């Protein structure tokens, strides 16, 4: 999943970013409200993890403005405020879930999975397209009774294709959604990544699962 | 002294009891005055009745004398003229004298000497009338007239004695009555004075009680406001402290769990995380220490252990420690007076003031910058200054720097660490020592903190 993580304390942001990335999510980690607001206008996210107390623009304000734009990605509010009143206020502002710091990473990852499952393509923890099943928690790809384990990067790519089946995805679109906001990909990075993915898919006799639409981009073929 | 003690005792009584006394004072004096006046009135009436009775005795005595004279005159007239018409007063007197004596008997029954005299009169009058009757029967013969005259004189003498005694008695009783009347006037006047005094006293005590209750009410209102403010401060502090404690805790937990998560694949990562955890835990330990320090000294009105501290010596010690531990990244200079300068205080706390201010100066001054530590005496004050030529404090931040957990936005942005409690602790210690702390700062020019402490005599 593509996740926006907004947390002003770098000591808290960095391990969360590492953990989320490690389990296969593509995470944009930012430390202030204005940058987050700009990113929300530029990119589409599958999940927002917001700290409440941020300099300049608070997490609650971010949440409200995001919902006012009519965007529906789930929002997980992360905060040190622990009273019922605070939780009600957070949920009323448009958050879908609420976690009080200090957060247990396992619980955070479970909640992230739970929020991700809200997409209709998910069956339990699996994203199913045709006879292919992509399992989130184990980062494995299953076809029939055969199964391979993917790297985080492979999983991120495949998950993005599985979310947009039969849709032609341009190189720019892939660069925008599969690279972190502050990293500029090499010119041939997308095609190199697709090549590596096809090699892995060949293990399940599905090297042609991702087809090239010449001059436009790539498509998940069923 | 006695009045003062009485007043103190009175003021120490609970308002409820004082209220009862204030109500009881005029009520009691009213009851006493009315009762006293009623008693005097009743006794006056008794005396009046007594005087009237005495006067009636006197009148009855005169009547008896008149009966005797009428009877004697009538008998004499009859004997001279032999006309029965002359005897009419005699017959009347014969009928009346027993009644008159009977009245006298009753009237003097409360006075034994006079009662005895009335008994004597009874016999004498009876003899007189017996002699008069014999005179009439004998028509004045056989010397009866002479005997009658003698008896008459004796009876009159007796009666006169009785009347004289009675007149004296009447006079005495009238004097007593007048005396009682005078007493009753004085008593009435006294009752009025006592009534007014106790009423006035009750009124003034009531006003004093009312004023005292009003003062107490306003004191309670003030105390209430102070308590409310303290509660708000506390709840704000708790909320801030909870946030500030959760942040490092969250970071520690996340680093530790990520370390566990990545540990098997990359031991280097795990080690790096472990180091982070240690650093964060150390910072958190400092934060907890600061919080506990503030909590311990929050409500302490005075210091528990104080000694005479020579500030120049203390500064030199701090300077040596600092130079030894912090190295020479900044130019630190120290200026102390030649004469020793003493203040009353806790040397450990005063050392912490200097250390906190120095550590701030180091943190907000770029490497190579200048920090000046100076002590001088101004009148009765020891003036300690810590001046640097660092980044300075913005005018917006300046009024807040002594608040708990306050950190300037510029400082946060530059990633300079700190709990935001150091200056709050400094101010608390300085105020505990009866001193003041002020700050003067200009952006990118530097900051000067000035601590003023009273000099120990």
Interface residues (C-beta under 8 A of the other chain):
Chain A: X9 X10 X11 X12 X15 X16 X18 X19 X22 X53 X55 X80 X81 X82 X100 X101 X102 X103 X104 X105 X106
Chain B: X239 X242 X243 X246 X247 X248 X249 X250 X251 X252 X253 X254 X255 X257 X258 X261 X262 X273 X276 X280 X409 X412 X415
